[in-house]
Amino acid sequence: MTDNRRIAKNTAFLYVRMLLVMGTTLYTSRVVLRVLGEVDYGLYNVVGGLVTMFTFLNGSLGTATSRYITFELGKKNSDGVNRVFNVALVIHVMLALLIIALAETVGLWFFYEKMTIPVNRMDAAFWVYQISIVTCFFSLTQVPYNAMIIAHEDMRVYAWVGIAEAAFKLAVAFVIMASPFDVLVYYALLLCAVQVIIMLFYRFYCNRHFKESRIRLYRDKALYKEMFSFGGADLIGNLSVLAQGQGLNLLLNMFFGPAVNAARGIAYQVQGAVTQFGNNFMTAVKPQIIKSYAEGDVEGMMRLVKDSSCFSFYLMWLICLPIFLETDYILRLWLGDYPDHSVSFLRLVLVLCLIQTLKTPRSTVFHATGHIKFVNMTVGTVLCLALPLAYLGLKLGFSPESVFVTANATMILSELVSVFVLKKYVSYSIHRYLLSVYGRCLLVACLSMLVPMLVYDKWMDATFGRLVVTCLVSSASIGVVVLTVGLRSGIKDRLYCELRRRLNIAR
């Protein structure tokens, strides 16, 4: 199977998964919000986020695991894959134990001293925190198995398990309606059980289908050191991700309380579903970028980076545009009543999603080359500025929305820094890259929104009919603009040739 066909097949599996998971997840959120209420919904998001703050090391080591496994597969080195897998498993178990220690000391201090939690919900929040730590432990030790499945590009099982997980969570949403004790604690406990079930299945599947996942004890000090070094170089980058995510969420809790966390949780629930449009495509493309570099095909790698950046943006824009226009109606249709600030939060978060979409393929190049220390120090430092700047803004009396404006501004600045840093390690034209990726995507976004905005503006009543028309017009507008100005000539020519061939066959 050719690389392009493999990418297309894997992407198809992932998009089927995404559509089913997205629909199930969004409906689950509706049920959970109604059962828990705004305050408990916000508490679950922010308390779980506090535990997540301690997993910044996991992000960097998880990336290192994926990179090393994929790299060894690219070299057709089965023994090397097994060695990397087992070293990574030991590292993640050690990391999970370290995070438990941090969460039960520093985390508990922050929980009691800094967080805004209603007095009557303190006990429930404490138990949610403890259950979240257990869930976190299982998630951390699962990383090497997920990396193995993705590196083998076995997206079919990845898709089916994702669908099953969403179905389990939907079942949980209905089960908690008859909770035998505190509904918030019961909800956290059931989600932990779902995580354990998924973990056990992944491990069973990997052990049965991938001989490289057999557990062995290796005393390879050089590999331990190399992976720690690679993960450590990515440390600032992952700190910046947490600063912009859970760090800002904790700031919102400290200044405004759990009700605003509920609005932020809703915005990020939609963001998580929307991001799958770009992430699923990139999950299929990433191994090809890394393998192209491993084979020495730098020119082909950069061509794939440019094309995948644009395609990811177009896929994201395809769903973001109608949501931008119909935010209020979509939230009312989805949730009924929703917390204050949800509309503005969601729109600002979607802007952040679009910016991040362009970042992912280029970040894969840094990880493929192994040169991530300098880029993470520079780009990560810029992104980390969001936390102190947002804190300063809130101290000065700015609105909750200022937190997201700050995050978007630092993300744009970090993108510019990253583009210039890449030139240090890969020979490419910055000017051509900016025009072919950023210029083309910006042009597509600006042109494709004109007709949908006109239709939305002329149709005054917020109805389901207007939502359907907005989605159809947006899709048609984006499709026409992408085919006209959004594709490089080589892809456009091949696409037109394929269309003509199929039309001739149909005749």
N, C-alpha and C positions, 0 to 999 in steps of 0.2 A: 504494500500500500504506500502511495507517495505521501510526502509530508503534507501537501495541501489537502489531499483526500482525508488523511488522518485527522488534521485539524478540523475539517468540515464535519466529519463523523462525530468526533468528540464534542464539538460545539453543539451539534444537534442534540446529543444526549443531555448535555448540560442545560440547554434551553428548555427541553421538555421538563426536566427537573425543576428549573426555575419557575416556569409558569404554574406548575402544580403547587410548588412550595410557596410561591408568592401569594397565590390566592388563599391557600390554607392558613398561612401565617397572618395575613391581614385580617381574615375573619376571626382567627384566634385572638388577636389583639383586641378586637371589638368586644368579644365575650369577656376576656380577662379584665378589661377596663371597667366594664359594667359590674362585674362581680366584686372586684377589689375596691373600686372607687379611685378617685384622683390621687388621694394622699398615699394609699397603700401601693398603687401602681408606680407612683414616683419614688416611694421608698425602696421598692424592689430594684428599680433601675439604678438608683444612686448607691445603695448598699452593695449590690453586686459589682458596681463600678469601682468601689473602694478596693475590693479584692483584686479586681483586674489591674489596678495600679501597680500591684506587686509582680505582675507577669511581664514587665518590660524586658527582662532577660530572655523570656521564652520566645518573644518575637524574633530576636536576633539569632538565637540558636535554632529556632524552627526554620528560618531562612537558610542558615548554614546547612542544616540537615537535607533540605530539598535540593540545594545546590550540589552538595557532594554526592548524593544518591544519583541524581540526574546525570552528573558529570561522569560517574563511573559506568552508568548504563550506556552513555554515549560512547565510551571506550570499549564496550562489550566485555566489561570486567566483572563477572558474577561474584567472585570472591571479594573483590573490593567493595561491591554493594553490600554484601553481608557484613563485612567489617565495619563500614560506615554506619549501617543500621544499628548494630549492637552497641557501638560506641555512643551513638546518639541516644539510644534508649537509656543507657546508664546515666548519661548527662542529664536527661530530662527527669529521671527519677530523683536524682540528687537535687536538681533545681526545684522540683515540686516540694521536697522536704524543706528546702531553704525558704520557699515562699510561705509555707505553713508557719514556720518560725517567725517570719517578719509580720505576717498577718495577725498572729496571736499576740504580738508585742506592740510594735509601732502602729499597726492597723487598729488595734483595740483602743489605744490612746487617742487616735484621731477620731474614732467612732464616738467615744464618750465626750471628748473635749471640744471638738470643732464642728461636728455635723449638726444640722438643724433637724431634729426629730421630735414629733409630738410626744409628750411625757407618757400618754396612755398607749403609745405604740412602741415604746423603747424595748420592752421584753421581746415582742414579736420581731422587731428589727434585729435584735441581737441573735436570735435563732436563725433568721434568714442569713445573717452574716456568716454564722458557723456552717450552715449548709452550703453556702456559696463557696466556702473554702474547700469543702469536700469535693464539690463539683469541679472546682478549679484543678484539684489534684488529678482527677481522672482525665480532664481535658489535656493537661500538660503531658501526661504519660502516653497520650494517644497520638501526639504529633508525629513520631517516626513512622507509625503505621499509615497515617494519612499521606505523608510524604512518599511512601513506597507506592501507594496506589496511583497518585498523581504522576510520579516519575515514570511508571509503567504505562501511563495514559489509558488506564482502565476506567474510563469515565462512566461506563454503564452502571457498574456497582455503586460508584459515587453518586450517580443520579438516583438510583432506586433507594439507597439508604437515606438520602436527603428527603425524599418523598415520605418514607416511613417515619422519619424523625418528625416531620411536620404533622403527620397524622397523629402520632403519639401526643404531641403538644396540643393539638386540637382536642383530643380526648381528655387531656388534663384540664383544659379550660372548662369542660362540662362537668367533670368529676368534682371539681372544687366547689361546685354549687351545693353539694351535699357534704361539705367538710365536717369531719367528726370533731375538729378543734379549730384553732385560729386559722382562718382561710389563707392568710398571707404565708404563714409557716407551712401549711399543707401544700400550697402551690410550689414553694421552693423545694420541698421534699420530693414531690412528684417529678419535678423537672430534673432533679438530681438522679432519680431512678431512671428516667429516660436516657440521660447521659451515660449511665452505667450499661444499659442495654445496648446502645449504639457502640460503645467502646468494645464490649465483648464480641459483638458481631464482626467488627472490623478486624479484630485480632484473629478470630477464627478464619475469616476469609483470607487474610494475608498469609497465615501459616499453611493454609491449604493450597493456595495458588502461586505463591512466590517463595521459592526455596531460599531466596536471599534473606527472608525474614525469620529464619530459624534462629532461636536464641542461643548464642554462644558467648563465652566470656573471653574477651580479648584484652591483653595488657599492652596495647599499642600506645605508649606514651606520646609518640610523635603525632599520631592522629588526634588524640585528646587535645594536645596543645594546639594543633593546627585549627581544629574546629572551635575551640574556645577563643583563639585569636581572631578567627573570622567572625564569630558571633560577637566578640567584644568590639570589633571595628564597627559593627552595625548597632551598637548599644545606644549611641546618641540618637540615631535615626528612630529607633523604637521608643525611646524616651519622648521624642517629639510627637510621635503618634499618640501616646498616652496623654501627653500634656494637652494636645488639641482635642482629645476625646474625653476621657474620664476626668482629666484634670479640670477642664472647663465645666464639666458637669458638677463636680464637687464645689466649684466656685458658685455656680447657680444655686446649689443647696445652701451654702453658707450665707448668701445674701438674700435669697428669696424663698427658701423652703421647698418641701417636696412637691407642691402643686406645680411649680415651674419645672421641676425635674420630670413631672408627668408629661408636660408639653414637649420637653426635649426628647423624652423617651418615644413619644408618638412620632415626632419628626424623624428620629433615627430608625424607627421601625420601618417607615416608608423608605428611608435612605437605604436600609439594608436590603430591601426587596428590589429597589431600583438599581442599586450597585451591581446586583447579580447579572444585569444585562451586559455590563462591561467585563465583570470579573469572570463569568463563565467563558467568554471568548478568550480572555487572557490566560485562564487556567489551561486551555488547550494549546495556546500559542507559546507560553513560557518555555516548555521543554524544547521546542524547536529553536528558540532563540539561543538557549544554552548549548544545545547540540551543534548548532551552526558555528558557534564560537569554538567549541571543542574540536570541530573538524577544520578550523582555520578559515572558514568562509566569512570573513568580517564584512565584506560588501553585501553579501546576501543577508547577513544578520541585520545590518542597518536598514536595508530595504524592508525587511520584515518588521522592524521596529516602527518605521514611519507608517507603513500600511496599517499595522495593528493599532497604532495610536489613533489614526483617523477613524477606522472602523469601530473601535471601542467608543469613541466620542459620538459617532452617528447613532449607534445603538442606544447609548445613554440619552442622547438628545431626543430620540424617537419617543421615549416615554416621559422625559422631563418637560417637554414643551406643553403638552396638554395639562400636566399637573400644575405647572406654573399658572396657566390661564384659569384653571378650574379648581384651585386649591380649596377654597371655602366650601364649594359644593361637594367635592370629593370627600372632605373630612366629615361633612354632615351626613352624606350618604353612607359612609363607612362606619362612623362612630355615633351618629346622632348628636348629642351634646359633646363638646370637646373642650379641653382646658384653654384658658387664655394664652395667647402668644403662639399657639400651635401653627397658625397660618404663616406668620412671619418667620418662625423658626424653620418650618419646612422649606420655604422658598430659599432661604439663605443656605440651608444644608444642601439643597440640590445644586446650588452654584458651586459649593465646595466639591461635590461629587464630580461635576463636569471637569473641574480643574484637575482633580486627582486621577481621572481617567487617562489624561495625557501623560501623567507621570509614570504609570505602572510599567509600560514597555521599556522605557529608558532605565528605570531602576533595575530591571532584569539584566540589562547589559552590564551594569556595575557589578552585580552579583556573579554574572558569568565570568567576568574578567578577574574577579577577586579583589579589585581595587575599590574598596568601599569605605576605607577608613577616612580618607580626606573628604570625600563627598558627604559622608554622614556628619563629620565635624562641622562643615560649612552649612550644608542644607539643614541639618538637624538643629544647629544653633539658631538659625533664622526661624524655624518652626516653633522652637521652644519659647521664643519671645512672645508668642501668643498668650501664654499663661500670665506673666507679669504685666503685660500691657492690658490684658482684660481685667486683671485685678485692680490695676490703677484706674481704669475707666469706671469700674463699679464703685470704687471708693469715692470717685468724683461725682457719683450720682447718675451715671449713664444707665440706660435701659438694659434689660436682659439681652436684647437683640445685638447690643454692642459687642458681646462676647463672640458671636458668630461673624460679625463684620471683621473683627480683629483676626479671627482664624482664617478667613478668606484672603485678607490682605497679606498676611505672612505666607500663605500658601502660594500666592502669585509671585511674591518676591523670591521664594525658595525655588520655584520653577526656573526662573531666569538664572539663578546661581547654578543650578544643576546642569543646565544646557551648556554653560561655559566650562564647567568642571569636566564634563564628559570628553571634551576636546583634548584634555590632558592624556587620555588613555586610548581613545579611538580616533582614527583619522577620518574626519567628516567635515562638511561645510556647515557651519553654524547658520549662515545666512539662508542656505537652501533648506535646512532643517526647520527653521522658524517659519519660512514661507510655506513649505509643503505640509507642515503639521499645524502649527498655530494659526497661520494666515488662512489656510484652507478651511479649518474647522470654524474659525470666527466668521468667515465669509458665508459658510453654509448656515450657521446659526442665525446670522442677521437676515439673510435673504429668506430663509424658510419660515421665519416667524411672521412675516408681513401679512400673508393671506389669512392664517389662523387668527391673528389678532384682529383683523378686520371683521371676520365672521363672528368672533366672540363679542366684539364691540357692538355690532348691529343686532345681535340676538339678545335682547334685554333680560328675558326671564331665565333664571337659573333652573333648568330642568334636565332630566335625564336625556331628553332628545338633544339639547344643546351640547351636553357632554359627549354623546356619541358622534355628533357632527364635528365637534372640535377635534376629537381623536382621529376621525377619518380624514378631515382636511389637513390636520397636522402631518399625518403619515404620508399623504399624497404630496404635500408641499415639500417635506424633507426628502422623499424619494426622488422627485423631479430635480430638486436642487443638487442633491448628491450625484445623480447621474450626469448632471450638466457641468458642475464645477468642482465636485467633491472627490473625484477619482483621478489618479495620475493616468497619463495616456496609455501606458502599457496595460493596466487593468481594464480601462474603459474599452480598449480595442478587443481584448480577449472576451469581455462580457458581451459586446455587441456581436462578435463572431459566434459565440455560443447561442445567443438568442436567435440569430439568423438560422443557425443549424437546426435548432429545435423547431422553429417555425416551418422550415422546409420539410422536416420529418413529419410534422403534424399534417401537412398538405398531402 
